[in-house]
Amino acid sequence: MSLERRPEERVLDRLILEVREQSSPDLDWQRVEARLLSEPKPQRSSATPSLASRWRLPAAGLLAAAAIAGAVIAQRSKQELRVPVPVARISSEPLNGDRLPLGAHVTAGDRPVVVAHAGRARWTLEPHASAVVADSGELLTLRLESGALSAQVVPNPQPETFAVEVGGTRVAVHGTAFRVERTADRVLVSVSEGTVAVEPKGTRAPAFLLRRDSRGSFALDGRTGSVEGNASAVVNDGQAQSHREVASRLPSGAPQQVVHGTDRSGGAPTPVRSPAPPKPQLPLQPSISEIETGVSSALELMNGCFHDKTRSSGIRVSASTGLTLSITGDGAVRSVTFAPPLAPAVEDCAVNGLRNLTFAHSVEGVTFTRVFELSR
């Protein structure tokens, strides 16, 4: 025995199949819901329902089925579009400094950040410090904005290969290990290897030189500071003469004055010598002109060593180095330092010659640095 389905039921089945085969339509569900709730209830005017009333219930069922199908399709689409979000992981490997663009801002959180430049330098930002890559060319330059950083620079024959700027202070190196810290109003520098020059930014005239196992505290303008250990302040031509407390000297061989007096006993007058003039007071340090006289002699000597101890195959050979001389109060050369070093033969020749130079006498002596360009 079979039951024959009514026409409207067969139509509803066919519509449901078509809905399942088609993609989900974009329907305004709020509008549909409002329309369903606003439709008036059917009124039975006769025992035989009208055509409209006979189709109203199938239409409502069709809309309900469509709503269910749309909800199922939407839920399935959300599940298909749900993609796992990548999670950033902290790596212990150093950053590739050669890939950092000019002006890159590097900031360390609770852990230090290590940046490596292959074959050139490796620097570490300490926790909560920040720095900016100010120059990534031949002279790698960082601008330390807060906190501290330490660096190990690969030795290089170039005069300078790495620098750190802090405010108006510039810390320049050429193969060394050192640390720089910025506080509220000071720049703290400590050196464990090599030589570091501290200078006002933009001058390229070292005001202080720090060597191995030395440290210093400097103003943010790089012009004043104090150093400890194997370090020295550099005498520059721009320093005021009044700071040297240079006293005037009497000419050598000045005759003594003789004052004649009369003997009260009636005898012949006896000459009375005036007290001998005091010895001329030595200046605190030699004057600039006296230093430059010695510098001219040092340059001539070094050029001679460079010419005699280097070989040339018809091409021009040149070298640049910073010579630091420490002079005692009696004018003798206490120590000689080249940064960067010269060729061993040239440097030995220059050191032996420079130790024979004599500078003007002073109370404290002086330590100064001059940069020389040698060529042949």
C-alpha positions as CSV (number, residue, x, y, z in Angstrom):
1,M,0.0,0.0,0.0
2,S,1.4,3.4,-1.0
3,L,0.4,6.8,0.0
4,E,0.3,9.4,-2.7
5,R,2.0,12.7,-1.6
6,R,0.2,15.9,-2.1
7,P,1.4,18.2,-4.9
8,E,2.6,20.9,-2.5
9,E,4.7,18.4,-0.6
10,R,6.3,17.2,-3.8
11,V,7.1,20.8,-4.7
12,L,8.6,21.3,-1.3
13,D,10.9,18.3,-1.6
14,R,12.1,19.5,-5.0
15,L,12.9,22.9,-3.7
16,I,14.8,21.5,-0.7
17,L,17.0,19.4,-3.1
18,E,17.7,22.5,-5.2
19,V,18.6,24.5,-2.2
20,R,21.1,21.9,-1.0
21,E,22.8,21.8,-4.4
22,Q,23.2,25.6,-4.6
23,S,25.6,27.8,-2.6
24,S,24.3,29.7,0.4
25,P,22.5,33.0,-0.6
26,D,23.3,36.2,1.2
27,L,20.1,36.7,3.1
28,D,19.1,39.4,5.5
29,W,18.0,37.2,8.4
30,Q,16.8,40.0,10.5
31,R,14.5,41.1,7.7
32,V,13.3,37.5,7.1
33,E,12.6,37.0,10.8
34,A,10.7,40.3,11.0
35,R,8.6,39.4,8.0
36,L,7.7,36.0,9.4
37,L,6.6,37.5,12.7
38,S,4.6,40.3,11.0
39,E,2.5,38.0,8.8
40,P,-1.1,37.7,10.0
41,K,-2.4,34.4,11.1
42,P,-4.5,32.6,8.5
43,Q,-8.3,33.0,8.8
44,R,-10.4,30.1,7.8
45,S,-13.2,31.5,5.7
46,S,-14.5,28.1,4.6
47,A,-14.1,24.5,5.1
48,T,-12.0,24.3,1.9
49,P,-8.8,26.3,2.3
50,S,-8.0,28.7,-0.4
51,L,-5.0,28.4,-2.7
52,A,-3.0,31.1,-0.8
53,S,-3.6,29.5,2.5
54,R,-2.6,26.1,1.2
55,W,0.7,27.5,0.0
56,R,1.5,29.6,3.0
57,L,2.6,26.8,5.2
58,P,4.9,25.2,2.6
59,A,6.4,28.7,2.0
60,A,7.2,29.1,5.7
61,G,8.7,25.6,5.7
62,L,10.8,26.5,2.7
63,L,12.2,29.6,4.4
64,A,12.9,27.7,7.6
65,A,14.8,25.0,5.6
66,A,16.7,27.7,3.7
67,A,17.7,29.3,7.0
68,I,18.9,26.0,8.4
69,A,20.9,25.2,5.2
70,G,22.5,28.7,5.2
71,A,23.5,28.4,8.9
72,V,25.1,25.0,8.2
73,I,27.0,26.3,5.2
74,A,28.2,29.4,7.1
75,Q,29.4,27.3,10.0
76,R,31.3,25.1,7.6
77,S,32.8,28.1,5.8
78,K,34.1,29.5,9.2
79,Q,35.7,26.2,10.0
80,E,37.4,26.0,6.6
81,L,38.7,29.6,6.9
82,R,40.1,29.2,10.4
83,V,43.9,29.3,9.9
84,P,46.3,28.8,12.8
85,V,48.0,32.2,13.7
86,P,51.9,32.0,13.6
87,V,53.6,32.6,17.0
88,A,56.8,34.5,17.1
89,R,59.6,32.8,18.9
90,I,62.6,34.4,20.5
91,S,65.8,33.1,18.9
92,S,69.2,32.9,20.6
93,E,71.0,33.5,17.3
94,P,72.4,37.1,16.8
95,L,70.7,39.4,14.3
96,N,72.3,39.9,10.9
97,G,73.5,43.5,11.1
98,D,74.2,43.6,7.4
99,R,70.5,43.3,6.8
100,L,69.5,46.2,9.1
101,P,68.6,49.2,7.0
102,L,70.0,52.7,7.6
103,G,68.0,54.2,10.5
104,A,66.9,50.9,11.9
105,H,65.9,51.2,15.6
106,V,67.0,48.2,17.7
107,T,65.5,47.9,21.2
108,A,66.2,45.3,23.9
109,G,63.5,44.1,26.3
110,D,64.2,42.0,29.3
111,R,67.0,40.1,27.4
112,P,70.0,41.5,25.6
113,V,70.0,41.7,21.8
114,V,73.1,40.7,19.9
115,V,73.9,42.0,16.4
116,A,76.7,40.7,14.2
117,H,78.3,42.2,11.2
118,A,80.3,39.5,9.5
119,G,84.0,40.1,9.6
120,R,83.6,43.6,11.1
121,A,82.0,43.8,14.5
122,R,79.6,42.3,17.0
123,W,77.7,44.4,19.5
124,T,75.3,43.7,22.3
125,L,72.5,45.9,23.5
126,E,72.0,45.3,27.2
127,P,68.4,44.8,28.6
128,H,66.1,47.8,28.1
129,A,68.6,49.7,26.0
130,S,68.0,51.1,22.5
131,A,70.2,52.2,19.6
132,V,69.8,53.4,16.0
133,V,72.0,52.4,13.0
134,A,73.2,55.8,12.0
135,D,75.7,54.7,9.3
136,S,76.2,51.2,7.8
137,G,78.9,52.0,5.3
138,E,82.7,51.7,5.8
139,L,82.4,53.4,9.1
140,L,79.7,51.5,11.0
141,T,78.1,54.0,13.4
142,L,75.5,53.5,16.1
143,R,73.6,56.1,18.0
144,L,73.0,55.0,21.6
145,E,69.7,56.5,22.8
146,S,69.4,54.8,26.2
147,G,71.0,52.1,28.3
148,A,74.3,50.5,27.5
149,L,76.0,48.5,24.7
150,S,79.2,46.6,24.4
151,A,81.1,45.8,21.2
152,Q,83.9,43.7,19.9
153,V,85.4,45.2,16.7
154,V,87.6,43.2,14.4
155,P,91.1,44.8,13.9
156,N,91.4,46.7,10.7
157,P,94.2,48.8,9.1
158,Q,91.8,51.6,8.6
159,P,92.0,54.5,11.1
160,E,88.4,54.0,12.2
161,T,85.8,51.3,11.4
162,F,83.3,51.5,14.3
163,A,81.9,54.4,16.3
164,V,79.2,55.0,18.9
165,E,77.5,58.4,19.2
166,V,75.9,59.5,22.5
167,G,74.4,62.9,22.5
168,G,77.3,65.2,21.4
169,T,80.0,62.6,22.2
170,R,81.6,60.3,19.7
171,V,83.4,57.1,20.8
172,A,85.6,55.8,17.9
173,V,87.6,52.6,17.7
174,H,89.5,50.5,15.2
175,G,89.8,47.0,16.6
176,T,89.0,46.7,20.2
177,A,86.5,45.6,22.9
178,F,84.7,48.3,24.9
179,R,81.5,49.3,26.6
180,V,79.5,52.5,26.5
181,E,76.7,53.5,28.8
182,R,74.4,56.6,28.7
183,T,73.1,58.0,31.9
184,A,71.0,61.1,32.5
185,D,73.9,63.5,31.9
186,R,77.1,61.5,31.4
187,V,78.7,59.0,29.0
188,L,80.6,56.1,30.7
189,V,83.2,54.3,28.7
190,S,85.4,51.3,29.7
191,V,87.9,49.6,27.5
192,S,89.1,46.0,27.8
193,E,91.1,45.7,24.6
194,G,92.7,48.1,22.1
195,T,92.3,51.9,22.1
196,V,89.2,54.2,22.1
197,A,89.1,57.9,21.2
198,V,86.5,60.1,22.9
199,E,85.8,63.3,21.1
200,P,83.1,65.9,20.5
201,K,80.9,64.8,17.6
202,G,81.7,66.4,14.3
203,T,85.3,67.5,15.2
204,R,87.3,64.3,14.5
205,A,89.8,65.7,17.1
206,P,90.2,63.3,20.0
207,A,89.9,64.9,23.5
208,F,90.6,61.7,25.4
209,L,92.3,58.4,24.7
210,L,91.4,55.2,26.6
211,R,93.5,52.1,26.4
212,R,93.2,48.6,27.8
213,D,91.9,48.4,31.4
214,S,90.9,52.1,31.5
215,R,87.6,53.9,32.0
216,G,86.3,57.4,31.8
217,S,83.2,59.6,32.6
218,F,82.5,62.3,30.1
219,A,80.0,65.1,29.6
220,L,77.4,64.6,26.8
221,D,79.2,67.1,24.6
222,G,82.4,65.1,24.7
223,R,84.6,68.1,25.7
224,T,85.2,67.5,29.4
225,G,85.6,64.4,31.5
226,S,87.8,62.3,33.8
227,V,89.7,59.2,33.1
228,E,91.2,56.3,35.2
229,G,93.8,53.7,34.4
230,N,95.8,53.6,31.1
231,A,94.1,56.7,29.7
232,S,95.1,60.3,28.9
233,A,93.6,63.7,28.0
234,V,94.7,65.1,24.6
235,V,96.0,68.6,24.3
236,N,94.4,70.3,21.3
237,D,95.3,73.5,19.6
238,G,91.9,75.0,20.4
239,Q,92.5,75.0,24.2
240,A,92.7,78.4,25.8
241,Q,96.2,79.6,26.7
242,S,94.9,80.9,30.1
243,H,94.3,77.3,31.2
244,R,98.0,76.6,30.9
245,E,99.1,79.1,33.5
246,V,102.2,80.0,31.5
247,A,104.5,82.3,33.4
248,S,106.9,84.8,31.8
249,R,110.6,83.9,31.8
250,L,113.6,86.1,32.4
251,P,116.1,86.2,29.6
252,S,119.1,83.9,30.1
253,G,122.4,85.6,31.2
254,A,120.8,88.8,32.5
255,P,123.4,90.8,34.5
256,Q,123.0,91.2,38.3
257,Q,122.2,94.7,39.5
258,V,124.8,96.2,41.9
259,V,123.7,98.9,44.4
260,H,126.5,101.0,46.0
261,G,126.1,102.1,49.7
262,T,128.2,104.2,52.1
263,D,129.9,102.8,55.2
264,R,128.8,104.7,58.3
265,S,132.3,104.3,59.8
266,G,133.7,106.7,57.2
267,G,135.4,104.0,55.1
268,A,135.2,103.5,51.4
269,P,131.9,102.6,50.1
270,T,131.3,98.8,49.8
271,P,129.3,97.3,47.0
272,V,126.1,95.7,48.1
273,R,124.8,93.0,45.9
274,S,121.1,92.8,45.4
275,P,119.4,89.4,46.0
276,A,119.8,87.0,43.1
277,P,116.7,87.0,40.9
278,P,114.5,84.0,41.5
279,K,114.6,81.1,39.0
280,P,112.1,81.4,36.3
281,Q,108.8,79.7,37.1
282,L,108.1,76.7,34.9
283,P,104.7,76.6,33.1
284,L,102.3,73.9,34.1
285,Q,102.6,72.4,30.6
286,P,104.6,73.3,27.5
287,S,103.0,76.0,25.2
288,I,101.3,75.1,22.0
289,S,104.2,76.5,19.9
290,E,106.7,74.4,21.9
291,I,104.6,71.3,21.4
292,E,104.2,72.0,17.6
293,T,108.0,72.4,17.3
294,G,108.4,68.8,18.6
295,V,105.5,67.6,16.4
296,S,107.3,68.9,13.3
297,S,110.4,67.0,14.3
298,A,108.4,63.9,14.9
299,L,106.7,64.1,11.5
300,E,110.0,64.5,9.7
301,L,111.4,61.5,11.6
302,M,108.4,59.3,10.9
303,N,108.4,60.1,7.2
304,G,112.0,59.1,7.0
305,C,111.3,55.8,8.7
306,F,108.3,55.2,6.4
307,H,110.4,55.9,3.3
308,D,113.3,53.7,4.4
309,K,111.4,50.7,5.8
310,T,108.7,50.2,3.2
311,R,108.9,48.9,-0.3
312,S,107.2,50.4,-3.4
313,S,106.9,49.0,-6.9
314,G,106.4,52.4,-8.5
315,I,103.0,53.1,-6.9
316,R,102.2,55.5,-4.2
317,V,102.0,54.0,-0.7
318,S,100.4,55.8,2.2
319,A,99.4,55.2,5.8
320,S,97.4,57.1,8.5
321,T,98.1,56.7,12.2
322,G,97.5,58.6,15.4
323,L,100.7,59.2,17.4
324,T,100.3,59.7,21.2
325,L,103.3,61.0,23.0
326,S,103.6,61.3,26.8
327,I,106.2,63.9,27.8
328,T,107.7,64.2,31.3
329,G,108.3,67.5,33.1
330,D,112.0,67.5,32.1
331,G,111.0,67.3,28.4
332,A,111.8,63.6,27.8
333,V,109.5,61.2,25.9
334,R,108.0,58.8,28.4
335,S,105.9,56.7,26.1
336,V,105.0,56.3,22.4
337,T,101.7,54.8,21.1
338,F,100.5,54.3,17.5
339,A,96.8,53.7,16.7
340,P,96.4,52.0,14.4
341,P,99.9,50.3,14.6
342,L,102.3,50.8,11.7
343,A,104.3,48.0,10.1
344,P,106.7,46.5,12.6
345,A,109.8,47.8,10.9
346,V,108.5,51.3,10.5
347,E,107.2,51.5,14.0
348,D,110.5,50.2,15.6
349,C,112.4,52.9,13.6
350,A,110.0,55.6,14.7
351,V,109.9,54.7,18.4
352,N,113.7,54.6,18.6
353,G,113.9,58.0,17.0
354,L,111.1,59.6,18.9
355,R,112.6,58.6,22.3
356,N,115.5,60.9,21.5
357,L,113.4,64.0,21.0
358,T,113.4,66.6,23.8
359,F,110.5,69.0,24.5
360,A,110.3,72.1,26.7
361,H,110.4,71.7,30.4
362,S,107.3,72.1,32.5
363,V,105.8,71.2,35.8
364,E,103.4,68.4,34.8
365,G,104.6,67.4,31.4
366,V,102.0,66.7,28.7
367,T,100.3,64.0,26.7
368,F,99.0,64.7,23.3
369,T,97.9,63.0,20.1
370,R,98.4,64.0,16.5
371,V,97.2,62.2,13.4
372,F,99.8,61.8,10.6
373,E,99.5,60.9,7.0
374,L,102.7,59.2,5.8
375,S,103.4,58.6,2.1
376,R,106.2,57.8,-0.3
